[in-house]
Amino acid sequence: MRNRLIVSPLLAVTVALTACGSGSETPDAPAPAVSITEVHWNDAAVRDLRAAIDSRATHGLNHMNFVVDGQPGNADGDRALTESALRYASALARGASDPKKLYDIYSVPRPDPNLLPGLAKALKGGDLKDWLDGLAPRDDGYQRLSKAYLSLRGSKDAPAPAIAQDSEPLKPGDSDRRVPQIARQLAASDYLDGKDAQGDRYSPAMMKAVQRMQADYGIKPDGVIGKDALEILNLSDADKARAIAVAMERMRWLQRDPPKTRIDVNVAAGRLIYWRDGKMVDTRKVVVGKPENQTPQLGSPIYRLVANPTWTVPRSIQSKEIAGKGSAYLRRNNMAWKDGWVVQQPGPRNSLGLVKFDMKNEHQIYLHDTPAKQLFQEVQRQRSHGCVRVEDAMGFAEMLAKDEGVLDEWHRARATGKETFVPLPREIPVRLLYDTVLFGEDGEPVIRSDPYGRNESVATALGFAAGNSHPLHANGGDVGP
């Protein structure tokens, strides 16, 4: 992404969450056994609970109701209060919604803290507020999202209003007060270079950016900013707040102590980040699944590198895109029938390129190289059949092989020219995530597109009204996975 730091809030969660959500205990310390009948309340604790829930907008949860039931002083009242507190505590600690219920596929590891002992300890020590505050993500990214959300939902100093919708469309060469706002959103969406987002004249550079955006969203790419194009660019403060609340919820779904060495892929933005020993050491573009072939949200490790891979064409691609093309097509693409399957032989034109990063999952999703290098130049890189194509995959494989101490084995495997497997001495966890909010160079949240429309189900679960949806129309794909 030009002129921007590509760190999504989801990809930056590194703070540890203890079993009780308090920094005073080590993550590995077993939580003491506590029965719900052993948790006792007083009036001061009830006030603290109500105050915490009243400030839930800090976490983008103000559209949800968390009822405080019960009165202290008897077993039934204490039990009802405990259940009320645990409902809110769970929303902070692991999310107010369940991604496995929102999506057909979701296997990214989630927090699973035992909250009851922590609640009991907090009540006994009189620090319920501090305990609750410690359950949500505590990193800078989450705090910045929270600050932006609070500003958008009510401050008099909130950002400028939505771009005005005039009756006449905006044409190249026009001068208009709306041009700076439009240019800023084009730059935020990566269609326009930041240095071209200046002045109030609709410039040739802006026109090219608008045409690319129009093509991505199925609008006639004429460069004229009419009603349809403006709706895509026109994010109101309510739209921004909604997207930020969803981003905070997705952060709450994630472990606070992810593996220090891992690969995170933001499917929505088409970006990969490689973390090594807790430090971000590499970031690069990726091409992911088209809207009709969505890359799922998975937690799945790379366990081996495959040099010079073959590609066994899945039945779905075989029947829809290869069947009936004849033997000449197969020969031209180095394909042949084998045991009832179409198999593409190794080589630079193989749809997997020259390296496959083999992963363990039942969905046949993995990272790989590609001969279709031009797709990395697209802004919206949702162009594949579901797998993840890595920019300069050979360079990335070289990096992983060196870091894992198998560089010599990797070089020998490449030199064979045949499909050869190089096991890694330890698996590298991969998280395929989805986040439409990034951070700009100024540290402020930048709202990107929602190519799969996945924000809608999360926002609904958080109590938001339906938003405006602008589905992506990805073109330029190929038969590759």
Disulfide bonds with the S-S distance in Angstrom:
none
